[in-house]
Amino acid sequence: MNITQTFYDKMAAQYDKLFLDWQAATREQAQILEKLFTDSGFDRTARILDCACGIGTQAIGLAAIGYRVTASDISDGELAEAAARAEMNHVQIRFEHADFCALSESFPELFDIVIAMDNALPHMLTHDALESAVRSITGQVRPGGLFVASIRDYDSLLTEKPPYSPPYIHRTDKGQRVSFQTWEWKEELYRLTQYIIEDEGELRVSKFECAYRATRRDELTKLLLAHGCREVRWKFPEETGFYQPVLVARKMETPEDRGSLC
């Protein structure tokens, strides 16, 4: 089991504590994603694969408003949590264990839209690993379909390489909950330590560690254009309302699309 699987398996039962109201976040993010989909010509008949679904934050929200959603992740702990939350929300989602670097091994079908939100792609710690993920993901998008993903604004973060993220402080009816991250940099790689401090009657501190590679937007754009996409657009929080930059990539529709770009 690699560091990413371990990180999410251990954190699965507490991931919702990063939100003040996880249930509200599922609804808000579904609205944001639907706006991106409709702006690109898709409606609720679109078949969606959330290939880094975590505990189902986006998948459950989208299923709740009528999308046909399949969801996968590398973490069995998060898949179990997501399945339980889908049942509680009375939505039907097909869940599969899958590595987004090898999606074709789990899915024979193509999807209208594939999503990978919440900084999932920067878990790829080398350029080659990122290219493998991009090749796999675009391979599951039907011609003319979309790939939608979000990553941190690493173009800005790499100028200063901050040692920590600003804390989130959530007031609750029992006290407060504080979450923040420390970042230990080594060139473009950094080791992240996530802390969740619960001060709600009893003090509880949880700690989870993982690794990331700061991925610039230009690198990801070039890889997507090299592996079947004809258009990549970046949208920023002031436009979308989402907390990270979001890419929207359109898959080429025909072989002629590729020829027209040469």
C-alpha positions as CSV (number, residue, x, y, z in Angstrom):
1,M,0.0,0.0,0.0
2,N,1.5,3.4,-1.0
3,I,1.5,6.6,1.0
4,T,-1.5,8.0,-0.8
5,Q,-3.7,5.0,0.0
6,T,-2.6,5.0,3.6
7,F,-3.3,8.7,4.0
8,Y,-6.8,8.4,2.7
9,D,-7.6,5.1,4.4
10,K,-6.6,6.5,7.8
11,M,-8.4,9.8,7.1
12,A,-11.6,8.4,5.6
13,A,-13.7,8.6,8.8
14,Q,-12.6,12.1,9.6
15,Y,-12.4,13.7,6.1
16,D,-15.8,15.4,6.6
17,K,-14.3,17.4,9.5
18,L,-12.4,19.5,7.0
19,F,-15.8,21.1,6.3
20,L,-18.0,23.1,8.5
21,D,-21.0,21.4,6.9
22,W,-20.1,18.6,4.6
23,Q,-23.6,18.0,3.5
24,A,-24.0,21.6,2.4
25,A,-20.6,21.4,0.6
26,T,-21.9,18.5,-1.6
27,R,-24.8,20.6,-2.7
28,E,-22.7,23.7,-3.4
29,Q,-20.0,21.8,-5.3
30,A,-22.6,20.0,-7.4
31,Q,-24.0,23.4,-8.4
32,I,-20.6,24.7,-9.4
33,L,-19.8,21.6,-11.4
34,E,-23.2,21.6,-13.1
35,K,-22.5,25.2,-14.3
36,L,-19.2,24.1,-15.8
37,F,-21.0,21.1,-17.5
38,T,-23.9,23.2,-18.9
39,D,-21.5,25.9,-20.1
40,S,-19.9,23.1,-22.2
41,G,-23.1,21.8,-23.6
42,F,-23.9,18.9,-21.2
43,D,-27.1,18.3,-19.3
44,R,-28.1,15.8,-16.6
45,T,-28.2,12.9,-19.0
46,A,-24.4,13.0,-19.0
47,R,-22.6,9.8,-17.7
48,I,-20.0,10.9,-15.1
49,L,-17.0,9.1,-13.7
50,D,-15.5,10.6,-10.5
51,C,-12.1,8.9,-10.7
52,A,-10.9,10.3,-7.4
53,C,-14.1,10.3,-5.4
54,G,-12.8,10.2,-1.9
55,I,-15.8,10.1,0.5
56,G,-18.1,11.2,-2.3
57,T,-18.2,14.9,-1.9
58,Q,-18.8,15.6,-5.6
59,A,-20.2,12.3,-6.6
60,I,-23.0,12.3,-4.1
61,G,-23.9,15.9,-4.8
62,L,-24.1,15.3,-8.6
63,A,-26.1,12.1,-8.1
64,A,-28.6,13.9,-5.9
65,I,-29.5,16.4,-8.7
66,G,-30.0,13.6,-11.2
67,Y,-26.7,12.8,-12.9
68,R,-25.7,9.2,-13.6
69,V,-22.5,8.8,-11.5
70,T,-19.9,6.1,-11.3
71,A,-17.2,6.7,-8.7
72,S,-13.8,5.2,-8.1
73,D,-10.8,5.6,-5.8
74,I,-7.6,3.9,-4.8
75,S,-8.6,4.0,-1.1
76,D,-10.9,1.2,0.1
77,G,-11.4,3.2,3.3
78,E,-12.8,6.2,1.4
79,L,-14.9,4.0,-0.9
80,A,-16.5,2.4,2.1
81,E,-17.2,5.8,3.6
82,A,-18.5,7.1,0.3
83,A,-20.9,4.1,-0.2
84,A,-22.3,4.6,3.3
85,R,-22.8,8.3,2.7
86,A,-24.5,7.6,-0.7
87,E,-26.9,5.3,1.1
88,M,-27.7,7.9,3.8
89,N,-28.4,10.4,1.0
90,H,-30.6,7.9,-0.9
91,V,-28.6,8.1,-4.2
92,Q,-27.5,5.4,-6.5
93,I,-23.8,5.4,-7.4
94,R,-21.7,2.6,-8.8
95,F,-18.5,2.4,-6.7
96,E,-15.3,0.7,-7.9
97,H,-11.8,0.3,-6.6
98,A,-9.6,1.8,-9.3
99,D,-6.3,3.5,-9.8
100,F,-6.8,6.5,-12.0
101,C,-3.5,5.6,-13.7
102,A,-5.1,2.4,-15.0
103,L,-8.8,3.1,-15.4
104,S,-9.3,0.9,-18.4
105,E,-8.6,-2.1,-16.2
106,S,-11.8,-1.4,-14.3
107,F,-14.0,0.3,-16.8
108,P,-14.7,-1.0,-20.3
109,E,-17.0,1.9,-21.1
110,L,-16.3,5.5,-21.9
111,F,-17.9,8.4,-20.0
112,D,-19.3,11.8,-21.1
113,I,-17.4,13.5,-18.3
114,V,-14.6,12.4,-16.0
115,I,-13.8,14.5,-12.9
116,A,-10.8,14.5,-10.5
117,M,-11.3,17.2,-7.9
118,D,-9.6,18.4,-4.7
119,N,-6.0,18.3,-5.8
120,A,-5.9,14.6,-6.7
121,L,-3.6,14.8,-9.7
122,P,-0.6,16.3,-7.8
123,H,-0.3,13.0,-5.9
124,M,1.6,11.9,-9.0
125,L,5.2,12.6,-7.8
126,T,7.0,12.7,-11.2
127,H,6.2,14.0,-14.7
128,D,6.0,10.5,-16.0
129,A,3.5,9.4,-13.3
130,L,1.4,12.5,-14.1
131,E,1.5,11.7,-17.8
132,S,0.4,8.1,-17.0
133,A,-2.6,9.5,-15.1
134,V,-3.5,11.9,-17.9
135,R,-3.3,9.2,-20.6
136,S,-5.5,6.9,-18.5
137,I,-8.1,9.5,-17.7
138,T,-8.4,10.9,-21.2
139,G,-8.7,7.4,-22.4
140,Q,-12.0,7.0,-20.5
141,V,-13.5,10.2,-21.9
142,R,-15.7,9.7,-25.0
143,P,-14.9,11.8,-28.1
144,G,-16.2,15.3,-27.5
145,G,-16.5,14.7,-23.8
146,L,-15.0,16.6,-20.8
147,F,-12.3,16.1,-18.2
148,V,-12.8,18.4,-15.2
149,A,-10.2,18.7,-12.4
150,S,-9.0,21.0,-9.7
151,I,-5.5,21.5,-8.3
152,R,-3.9,24.0,-5.9
153,D,-2.6,27.3,-7.4
154,Y,0.9,25.9,-7.5
155,D,2.0,28.6,-10.0
156,S,1.7,31.1,-7.1
157,L,2.7,28.7,-4.3
158,L,6.1,27.8,-5.9
159,T,7.2,31.5,-5.7
160,E,7.3,31.4,-1.9
161,K,6.9,27.7,-0.9
162,P,5.0,28.5,2.2
163,P,5.6,26.1,5.2
164,Y,1.9,25.8,6.1
165,S,-1.6,26.5,5.0
166,P,-3.9,29.0,6.7
167,P,-6.1,27.3,9.3
168,Y,-9.8,26.6,8.9
169,I,-11.6,27.4,12.1
170,H,-15.1,26.0,12.4
171,R,-17.4,26.9,15.2
172,T,-19.7,24.1,16.2
173,D,-22.5,23.7,18.8
174,K,-20.0,21.8,21.0
175,G,-17.0,24.2,20.7
176,Q,-14.6,24.5,17.7
177,R,-12.7,22.5,15.2
178,V,-9.4,23.6,13.6
179,S,-7.7,22.1,10.6
180,F,-4.5,23.1,8.9
181,Q,-1.5,21.7,7.0
182,T,2.2,22.0,7.3
183,W,4.3,21.7,4.1
184,E,7.9,20.5,4.1
185,W,9.4,21.4,0.6
186,K,12.1,19.7,-1.4
187,E,12.3,21.5,-4.7
188,E,8.9,20.8,-6.4
189,L,7.9,18.0,-4.0
190,Y,6.5,18.6,-0.5
191,R,5.4,16.4,2.4
192,L,2.1,17.4,3.8
193,T,1.0,16.9,7.3
194,Q,-2.7,17.4,7.9
195,Y,-3.8,18.3,11.5
196,I,-7.4,18.2,12.7
197,I,-7.9,19.6,16.2
198,E,-11.2,19.1,17.8
199,D,-11.9,21.2,20.9
200,E,-15.5,20.1,21.6
201,G,-15.6,19.2,25.3
202,E,-12.6,17.0,25.0
203,L,-9.4,17.9,23.1
204,R,-8.6,15.5,20.3
205,V,-5.7,15.9,17.8
206,S,-5.4,13.8,14.6
207,K,-2.5,13.8,12.3
208,F,-2.1,12.4,8.7
209,E,0.8,12.6,6.3
210,C,1.1,12.4,2.6
211,A,3.2,13.6,-0.4
212,Y,2.5,15.9,-3.3
213,R,4.3,17.3,-6.3
214,A,3.6,21.0,-7.1
215,T,2.1,20.8,-10.6
216,R,2.1,23.9,-12.8
217,R,-0.9,24.6,-15.0
218,D,1.2,24.7,-18.1
219,E,2.6,21.2,-17.5
220,L,-0.9,19.8,-17.1
221,T,-2.2,21.7,-20.1
222,K,0.5,20.4,-22.4
223,L,0.0,16.8,-21.3
224,L,-3.8,17.0,-21.9
225,L,-3.3,18.5,-25.4
226,A,-0.7,15.7,-26.1
227,H,-3.1,13.0,-25.1
228,G,-6.3,13.6,-26.9
229,C,-7.7,16.9,-25.8
230,R,-8.3,19.8,-28.3
231,E,-9.0,22.5,-25.8
232,V,-8.0,23.2,-22.1
233,R,-9.5,26.1,-20.2
234,W,-8.6,27.2,-16.7
235,K,-11.1,28.8,-14.5
236,F,-10.4,30.5,-11.2
237,P,-12.2,30.8,-7.8
238,E,-13.4,34.4,-8.5
239,E,-15.3,33.0,-11.6
240,T,-16.5,29.6,-10.4
241,G,-16.8,29.9,-6.6
242,F,-14.7,26.8,-6.2
243,Y,-11.8,27.0,-3.8
244,Q,-9.1,25.9,-6.3
245,P,-8.3,26.6,-10.0
246,V,-10.4,24.2,-12.2
247,L,-9.5,22.9,-15.6
248,V,-12.0,22.0,-18.2
249,A,-10.6,19.9,-21.1
250,R,-12.5,18.9,-24.2
251,K,-11.7,15.5,-25.8
252,M,-11.1,15.5,-29.5
253,E,-14.2,14.4,-31.4
254,T,-12.7,12.8,-34.5
255,P,-9.3,12.0,-36.0
256,E,-9.7,15.1,-38.2
257,D,-9.6,17.2,-35.0
258,R,-6.1,16.0,-34.3
259,G,-5.0,16.7,-37.9
260,S,-6.3,20.2,-37.7
261,L,-4.0,21.0,-34.8
262,C,-0.8,19.8,-36.6
